[in-house]
Amino acid sequence: MSRRRAGLLAALIVAGGAAVLAHYARATTRAPVFDALFTSTRKVTAVAVTADGVWLGTEGGLVCCDAGGAETARVTTLGGLPANRVGALLPLEPHSAGVLVGTERGAVAVGGAAQPPLVGRCTALCRHEGDACAAVGRQVMCLQEAGWEPLGPPLPADARCLAEFGGELWAGTGRGLFLLTDDEWAPVVYRDDPLAATVNALAASEALYVGTVGGLFVWGDGDWRGYTTADGLPDNHVTALAIGEEAVYIATYGGGVARLREGEVEPLAGSPAYATALAWDSRGSALWVGTEDQGAFRWDGLAWQPQPPANEPPGHNITSLATGPGELLVGTFEHGVATCRAGTWESAGSGLSSTWINHMAHGQGRAWARTSAGDLFVRDGDAWHPVTKASGLTKPWTSFVGSAGGNVWVGTWGAVSKFDGRRWQSYAPKPALADQVVTGVAVLGRDLWVGTAKSGLLRYNGHRGTWETYTLGKGLTDTWVTSVAAWHGSLWVGTFSGGLCRFDGRGWEHLGAPAPLPSVRVNCLAATDCLYVGTLEGLCRFDGTRWTTYGRADGLPSEIVQALCVDGDRLWVGTPEGLACGRLVEVKPASPPAVRQSPPPGPTVKPCVCGRVTRTCG
């Protein structure tokens, strides 16, 4: 590299990035207190009607509505749920308040009399001989005075639904329908063949109704009868059932909702196409329908009334975070970009090449997004526009976008590009970056550090004007670099399976699991007065002396931390189960490390608005 080019590159790197972070070594630091959680309730998985309202189980927590559809309470992991993904609901008692909520990590009572908690992935709930029954994988559990006890042997497959009919317990699985008799699960035969299709739903009144991926089957008067599209079903894939007044309501995955009345199937015009849950509210003579991605609907026999979710992000599988003046930018797995301004959420997907956002950044007065398709976009007003090779990038496919040293950096295949607000400058040092995917960029003093997904870390030495490579045996414990950050005068490097590596300018230090990190996979880094490390099994905070680990017991919805961002006195943590917000409060560094284990779920959770704490974002 020529002296002139080396000097130019060094000058470009230095701008805005030469500050030494010695001021971080101060008497006090800040620690997060997680007091707000943001999830999406668009994916409804279960509906139940009780004396105190209509309960909607969603992938983002539990919502309670009054008979008219107005939201009255919301409960998430911050309010006591074992997990935000709800799989089943059961009224605690007929005509009483409260529900038993089955989630991915257990079942708890909400809003009613205390119930012993159940640990495990709960997929189905019902009442048998007056007692609550729950499916935890293949095992059905029954609530007795001494607690939850196994009922019968394990099923041949995980239970998807449960029902009591004729005084006996029935279970639907991915391998068919089974009946508990003489302490064993017997396969149920439809005419001459086992009902071996996937059973999604069960409902019972004067007959047993079985919803499968191949239609609806009814057992009554000692005989079976089947219904398919040939009999009027809008779709053979039945997802949910509900017993109503003089009719049985049938939800299908692609064709909407129908009702079976006096042996005839009648599709309900205008019903939502992708229905996932049903419940009949006898007080208001209304049908409630949960959907895959549109929230809930209420049908009063005349019109379908959507019950739009309250102010919330469009999705809660958070993949990337960034902040700009007065706003928080949130990249999601399947719902594009969400923006929070002054506590109001907006979603943006138009113009983007994919709704899966891998990276978000804010730099040079603009918002940037990189999609799973490898395309880079910049926001102009409220519209997103592609940034192409014609704009100055070396390659049209990008692998990373971030801000460092006051500028925007973009990684591509075999190159890294910098935008200083006026123009792009791209660098492709060969052979160091040849055929490499850039995963991160950090600026420390006069040096530029570039992480890759195959060959470790590259350093542009601003003093010498040369490139150096760090890999296994030369500082790194893994050649797959996931994130890089400059903090406290050192470079911190997160890796896919080698933990965290630190370079202080003289030598390397390796930090792994089980201490001080809970996992060797580092997903993301964020630097403020403390260093925050997002791993596969928790969030870690390093104040320069001590490490602290945060998990569900501290208010995070999941230990899987996928994105981090600091904005003033707020730390934002993105997980697959929601966006947590931590208020940063001053603590003394001498405080003992807070490495805690999550306690078992409490016996009951009172209905509240715990998961709906109002905060001003951005």
N, C-alpha and C positions, 0 to 999 in steps of 0.2 A: 504494500500500500504506500502511495506517495506521501511525503511529509505534508504537502498541502492538504490532501484528502484526510489524513489522520488528524491534522489540526482542526479541520472543518467539523469532522465527526465529534471530536472531543468538545468543541464549542457548542455543538448542538445538544450534546448530552448534559453539559454543565448547566445550561439555562434552567433555572428553577429547581435544580436538584443537588446543589452543593452543600446544603445546610447539614451540619453535624448535629446529631440528635442527642447531644449530651444533656440537654435540659430535662430529659425524661427521668434522669436519676435524681428525683426530688423526694421530699420527705413523705409525701402522700401520693397515692395513686387512686384510681377509680375502679370500682367493681360493679358489675351489672346486677340489678334487681329486676327480674322479669315480671312485669305487671300487666302485659297486654299480649294478646294472641289474636292473629287474624287468619281465618280459614274461609273456605268457600263451601256453601251448603247446596250447591246446584245439583250434586249427585245424591239423590234420595234412595236409600236402601231399604227402609222400613217405615211403616206408618201404624200408629196405635191411637185409639180414642179412649180417653178416661174422663172422669168427672171434672177434672180441671182443665181439659182442653184436648187438642189434637197434637200428638207428638210426632215429629219427623226425625227419623234417624238418617243421618247423612254421612258422607265420607269426611265431613268437616265438623262433626259434632252433633249435638242434639238441640232441636228447636221445638219450642212449644208455642202453639197458636190458639187463639180463641176460636169460637165456632164460625166467626166471620172471616178468619184468615189472618188477623193482625197478630204479629209476633209478640209474645208476652215474656219469653225467657229464652236464653241460650246457654248451654253448658258445654264446655270443652275440657280438655285435659287441665287447663288452668283452673277449672272449677271442680275437678275431682274425677272426671272420667278416666278410666285406665288407658284409653286410646281414643283418638278422634274418629276413627273409622268404625261406625256402628254397623253391626251385622243383623241384629234382631231386636224387637221390642215386645214386651208383654205387660199388660196392665197388672199392677200389683195385686189387686183384688177386683172382682166384677163391680162396676158402678162406684169405684173409689178413685182417689187421686193417686198420681204417681205411676211410674213405669219401672220395670226391670229392663236395664239396658245391656245388651250383649255387644261387646266390642272385640277387637282383635287381640286384646290382652286381658280380657276378663269381663265379668258382669257385675254391675252395681245397681242399687236401687236409687232412683231419683224422684224426689218430691213426695214421698210417702213414708210409710213405716219402714224402720230399719230392717235390712236383710243382710245376712252374711255374704261377704263378697265371694265371687267365684274367679279363680285364676285360670287363664288359658284362653285360647282363641274360641270365642263363642259364636256359633254360626246359626243357631236356631233356638227358639224358646216356645214352650207351650205349657198348658196345665193338664196334669193327669191325676185323677182321683183327688182333686183339690190342691195338689202340690205343684209348685213350679218345677219344670224340667228344662234342662239346657243341654245342648249338644256342644261338646268340646272336642272337636275333631271327630274321631270315630266313637268316642265314649259319650253315652247319655248320662247326665247327672240329675239327681232328684234332691230337692231341698227338704231336709228333715230337721227335726228339732236340734240334732247335734251338728247340723251343717249340711254341706253338699255331699251326697253319697252316690257311688256308681249304681246305675240301674241297668241290670242285665250285662251281658258280655259286650265287648266292642263290636261295632258294626263292620261289615266288610269294606266300607268306604266312609269318608267323612259325611256326616249328616248335613243336608242343605235345608231341611224343614222337618217339623214335628207336628203331630196332631193326635188328639184323642177322639176315637170314634167307637161306639159300641162298647165302651168301657175298656178298650184296649188302646195301646200306644203304637202309632205308626210312624215310620221314619222314611223320608225321601232322601236318596243319595244320588251320586253320579253313576251308580251301577244299578239303579232301580229302586223299587218300593219294598220295604220290609216291615213285618209285623212281629212285635214282641210276644211270644207265646212260650210258656214253660221254660222261662229263663234262657231263651235263645231267639235270635232274629231269623225269622223264616222269610224267604223271598215270596212275594205276592205274585200270583199268576193271573194274567188277563186272558180269559178264555182258556186256550191251550198253551199259551206261551208266558214266560215270566215277563212282568212289566219291567223290562231291563233298561229302558231309556232313562236319561237324566231326569230326575224328578226335582222341579224347582219350587213347587208350592203345594200345600195341602190345606183343605178347609173342610169342616164337617158341620152338618145340621141333621136333616133327616137322611142324608146320604153322605158318603165320603167323596170329595172332589180332589182329583189328582192332576196337577198341571205339569206337563213334561215338555221336552223340546220337540215332541212329535204329536202334540195335541192335548186335549182334555179327556180324562177318563173318569167315569162316575160309577161308584160301587153302591148299590142299594137293592133291597128286595132280593138278595142272593144272586145278583147278576151284575155284569159289567156292561157299560155302554160307552162308546168312544165318539168324540167329536173332533173333526179336523176342518180344514178350509172347505172341504166338500160339503160340510154341514153348516157353513156360515161363519166359521171362525175367521177373523181377519188375517190371522197368521198362526201357524202351527206351534210356534215357539211361545209357550205360555210361561210367563215370568212371575205372576202373582194372582191370588184369588181372595175374594172377600164375600162373606154372606151378608146380603142386604134384605130389604123387605120384599118378600115374595120373589126374589131373584138372586142368582149368584153372578158376581161380577168377575170378569176374566181379563187380565192384562196380558198383552202380547208384546213381544220385543219390537217387531217392525210394523205391526198393523193397527196399533191402538188398542182400545178397550171395547169389550163386548159384554153382553149379559145373557145369561141362560135363564129362560123363564118358560115354565110349562113345556119343557123339552125342546124349545126352539132357541136358536142362537141369533141374537140381534146386535150387530155392530153399533156402537154409539157414535153418531156423526160428530166430527169436530174434535174427537178425543186426541190427546197427545200420542204421537207414534211410538216412542220408545218408553213405554211404561215399565216401571221396575217394582212398584209397591202399591198396595191398595188397602183401604179401610173404609168401612161404612159408619157414618155418624148418624145414629138413629134419632138423636135429639133434633138435628136440623134436617133430617132426611136428605143427607148429602153424601156424595161419594168423594173421597180424597184419593188422588192419584200422584204417586211420586214418579219422577222421570229420571232418565240417565244423565241429563245435562241441562234441564230447564227448570229445576226446582219442583214445586208441587202445583197441582191444579185442584180446584174444587168444582164439582158438578152438582147442581141443584135440581137436575131433571130437565132443565131448559137450556142452560148456557154453561160453558166452561169458563171458569174464572181463574186466571193464573194467580199464583201467590208468589210474586217475585221475591227473591232473597233480599234481605236488608243490605245496606251499604257494606260491601265486602269485596275482596279481590275476586277475580274471575276463576282463579284456581289456587290451590294451596301446595302443590308440589313445586317448591321454590328452587330454581336452579342458579339464579344469579341476582346480584343486588348492586345498586349504585345510587348515589344521591347527587342532586343538583340544587340550585337555589330554590328553596321552597317546595321541593318535591322529592319523593322517594320513587326510584325506578325498580321494578320487580320483574325479572324474567321467570317465566313458568315453563313447566314441562310440556303442556299441551294447550295453553290458553293465551299464548302470546305475551305481550308486555302489559303489566298493570302499573298504573301511576297513582300515587296518593298525594293529593294536594289539600292542605288544610283539613285533613280528616276525611276527605271524600275520595272514593276510589273510582278510577276510570280504567277501561280496558282499551287496548289498541292492538289490532291485528291486521288492519287493512294496510296493504302495501308490503307487508313482510312476506318472505318466501316460505316461511314455516312458522307454525305456532309453538314450536319447541325452541326456546331461546337458551343458548349456551352461555353467553357472556353479555353483561351490560356494563356501560362505562359512561362517565360524564367528564368531558374535558374540552377545553377551548370554547366554553360556552354552549356546547351542544351535547345532546344525548346520542349514544351509540349502542347498537345491538348487533350481535352476531348470532345467526340462526344455525340450527342443526344441519342445514343444507350447505353451510360454509359461506353464506353470503353476509356481507357487512352492510349495515344500514345506518343512516344518520337522520335524525329527526329535524324537520324544518316546520316550525309551527306545531300542528298536530299530525302532520303526515310524515311517513317514513319513506326515504328515498335510498336506492341502492348506491353504494360506493364501489366503483368498478376499476378495472385496470386503467381505463382512460383517465381516472381521477389522479393517478400517480402510484397506485399499488403495483408491486412487482408481479404479483399473481392474482387472478380473479378469485381463487378459493382462499378463504381465510380460516385460521385456526384459533385466533385469540384476539380480543380487543380489551384494552385497559388504559388507565392513566397512570403516569409516573413522571416525576420531575416536572409537573405542570403541563405536560403534553400528552397527546394520545398516541399510543403505540399499538400496532396491529401485527400479529404474527401470521405468516402465510407458509406455504410449502417452500422451505429453503430460503426464507428471507424474513426480515423484520422491517417495518415501515414506521415512520414518525410523522405526525401532523402537528405543526406548531401554530396552527390557526390561520396560516396563509397558504402553505403548500405542503405537499408530501415529499419526503425523502426516504428512499428505500435502500437497504443494504443487504447484500447476499454474500457474506464471506465464504469463500470456497477454499478448501473442501469442507470446512467445519460445519456449515449448515446445509450442505448438499443432501437432498432427499430427506430433510428433517422437518418435523412438524413442530412449530413453535407453540409452547403452552403458557408462557408467562414472560414478563419483562419487569425488571426493577432497575432503578437508578440509584447509585450510592456514590456520592462524591463525583469524581470524574469518570467513574466506571459504569458501563452498561452491562447488565447481566441478562442472559437469555436462556430460559428453560426450554427443553425439548422433550418429546415423548419417546425418544429412542436412544439418544446419545448423551444424556446428562445435561450439563450446564456449560454455556459459553460465556466468556467474559471479554468485553472490549476494554482493554487497559488504556484509559485516557491519557496516562503519562507517557506510555511507550508507543501508543498508536498501533497496538498489536492485539490479536485475538488469541485467547487461551481456552482450552477445553478441560473440564473437570468431569470425571466419570468414576467408575468403580476403581478403588485403589488409589484414587487421587482426590479424596475428600468426600465423595458421595457414597451412599449405601444402596442406591437404586438409580438406574439410568432414566427412569420415567419420572420426570419432574412435573408435579401437578400445579405448583404455585411458588412464587418467589416474592419476597418483601424485604425492604430495608427498614431496620428498626434498631435503635440504640447503637448506631455506628457499626452494626454488623449486617451481613446478608443472611436471611433465613430462607431455607429451601425445603418445601414440602414435597414428599415423594409418594408414589403409588403404594409401595410395599416396604419402604425402608425408613419410615418415620420422618423425623425432622433433622436437617443438617444446618449447622451454623458456621459461618466463616467470619472471623473477626479481623481479617486482614493479614493475619500471621499463620493461623492454622485452623483446622476443622474440628468441630465437636458434633457428636451424634447423639440424638435424643430419641429413644424408642419406647416400646411398650414392654411390660405393663406400667412402667414408671419412667418419666413423668407423664407420658401419653397413655391413654387407654387403648389406642389402636395404632398400628404401624402405617395405616393408610391416612394420609393427610389430604383433605379435599380442598381446603382454602385457608388463606391467611388474611388478617387485618391488623394494622398497626396504628396505635394511638399512643396514649401514655403507657399502655400495656400492649403486649402482643397477644392476639387471639388466634387460636389454631382450631380449625374445624376438622374433626376426624369422623371415622365411621362409627365411633362408639362414644361420642361426647364432645363437648366444647371445652377447650383448655385456655386458661388465662395465665400469662407469665408477667409478673410485675418487675422483673429484673432480679428477683431473689427467690420467690416461691411460685410454685405451680398450683393452680386450682382447677378442678374439673367440675363441669356443670352438666346435668342431665335432666331427666323427667322430674325428679324430686325438686329441682330448682325452678321449674316452670317451662322447660323446653317441651314441645310436643313430641319430639323424637330425638334419640341420641345421634341420628345420622345428620350431620351438619354439612350442608351442600353449598352455602353461600354466607358471606359475612360482609357487613358494612357498618362503619361508624359515622354518625352524623351528630356533631355537637355532643350533647349529653345523652345520646341514645346509641345503643348497640342493636343492630338488626341481625337476626339469625334466621336463615332460610333452611327449612327441612322438608322432607317429603310429606309431612303432615301439618304444615302450617308455617306461618311467619311469626316468630316471637320477637318482642321488643323489650329490651332491658334498659332501665333507667340507670345511668352511671352515677354512682355516689362515691364520695371520697372515703377511703379506708386507709388504715395504717399498714405499711408493708409487713410489720411484725405480727399481724394477725395470723393465727394458725391456718394451715392449708385446709380448704373446705372440700375435701374429696369425700363425697357422700354416696351412699347406696340408696336407691329409690325404695321407700317403705311400701308395704303392701297397701292396696287400695283401702280406704276407710269403709265403714259399714254402710254408709248412706250418703247421698249428696242431695242437699236441698235445692229446689229450683231457684235459680238466680240469673243474673245477667253477667256472670263471671267471665264468660268468653267473649263479651261484647264491650269490653272497656274502651271508652272513647279516648283516642289519642290523636294529637295533631301530627301527621306524618310529614317528613321532609323538613 
